[in-house]
Amino acid sequence: MDLDELSDFVLVATHGGYAQASRSSGRSKATLSRKVLALEASLGVRLFERGTRSVHLTTTGPTLRGGPYFKKKLRGSAYERHELKWLK
C-alpha cells in the first residue's frame, strides 16, 4: 500500500466514480482503476462495489478512509514533503 493508492482511492470515492475522478485529476481512468485494485489486493478487501456506470463504497471503504492508519499515512507524507522542500 502506498500513498498514490490511498490518494487515488479517496479521489474516486469523493467523486463517486472513475470518470469524474479522471476529469478532476487529469489521470486516466485505467491508472486510477489499477491503483485502487492494487490497494484492494494489498488489503485483501473490496473497497468499492462496481456497477456499469458507477461505484459505491462497500462498508469497508469508509472505515479505511476515516481510519487512523490512513490519517497517519497522510500526515507522514505531508511531513516528508515539507522536509524535502527544505532540502532543495
C-alpha positions as CSV (number, residue, x, y, z in Angstrom):
1,M,0.0,0.0,0.0
2,D,1.4,3.4,-1.0
3,L,0.3,7.0,-0.8
4,D,-0.7,7.1,-4.5
5,E,-3.0,4.1,-4.0
6,L,-4.6,5.8,-0.9
7,S,-5.0,9.2,-2.6
8,D,-6.5,7.6,-5.8
9,F,-8.9,5.7,-3.6
10,V,-10.0,8.9,-1.9
11,L,-10.3,10.7,-5.3
12,V,-12.6,8.0,-6.7
13,A,-14.6,7.9,-3.5
14,T,-15.0,11.6,-3.4
15,H,-16.1,11.9,-7.0
16,G,-18.3,8.9,-7.0
17,G,-16.6,7.3,-10.0
18,Y,-13.6,6.8,-12.1
19,A,-14.7,9.1,-15.0
20,Q,-15.3,12.0,-12.7
21,A,-12.1,11.4,-10.7
22,S,-10.2,11.2,-14.0
23,R,-11.6,14.5,-15.3
24,S,-10.8,16.2,-11.9
25,S,-7.3,14.9,-11.6
26,G,-6.1,14.6,-15.2
27,R,-5.1,11.0,-14.6
28,S,-6.5,8.2,-16.8
29,K,-9.4,6.0,-15.6
30,A,-7.1,3.0,-16.2
31,T,-4.5,4.4,-13.9
32,L,-7.0,5.1,-11.2
33,S,-8.6,1.7,-11.5
34,R,-5.2,0.0,-11.4
35,K,-4.2,1.8,-8.2
36,V,-7.5,1.1,-6.5
37,L,-7.3,-2.6,-7.5
38,A,-3.7,-2.8,-6.1
39,L,-4.9,-1.2,-2.9
40,E,-7.8,-3.7,-2.6
41,A,-5.4,-6.6,-3.3
42,S,-2.9,-5.4,-0.7
43,L,-5.6,-5.1,1.9
44,G,-7.5,-8.2,0.9
45,V,-10.8,-6.5,0.8
46,R,-13.1,-4.8,-1.7
47,L,-13.4,-1.1,-1.2
48,F,-15.9,-0.4,-4.0
49,E,-19.0,-2.1,-5.4
50,R,-18.7,-1.5,-9.1
51,G,-21.6,-1.0,-11.4
52,T,-21.7,-0.4,-15.1
53,R,-21.6,3.3,-14.7
54,S,-20.9,4.0,-11.1
55,V,-19.0,2.8,-8.0
56,H,-20.2,2.8,-4.4
57,L,-18.1,2.3,-1.3
58,T,-18.5,-1.0,0.5
59,T,-18.8,-1.0,4.3
60,T,-15.0,-1.3,4.4
61,G,-14.4,1.8,2.3
62,P,-15.5,4.5,4.8
63,T,-13.6,2.6,7.5
64,L,-10.4,2.9,5.6
65,R,-11.0,6.4,4.6
66,G,-11.6,7.6,8.1
67,G,-9.3,5.2,9.9
68,P,-6.2,6.1,11.9
69,Y,-3.8,4.3,9.6
70,F,-5.0,6.4,6.6
71,K,-4.7,9.6,8.6
72,K,-1.2,8.7,9.9
73,K,0.0,7.8,6.4
74,L,-1.2,11.2,5.0
75,R,0.2,13.1,7.9
76,G,3.5,11.3,7.5
77,S,3.7,12.1,3.8
78,A,2.8,15.8,4.4
79,Y,5.7,15.9,6.8
80,E,8.0,14.2,4.4
81,R,7.1,16.7,1.6
82,H,7.7,19.6,4.0
83,E,11.1,18.3,5.0
84,L,12.1,17.6,1.4
85,K,11.1,21.1,0.3
86,W,13.7,22.5,2.8
87,L,16.4,20.3,1.4
88,K,16.1,21.7,-2.1
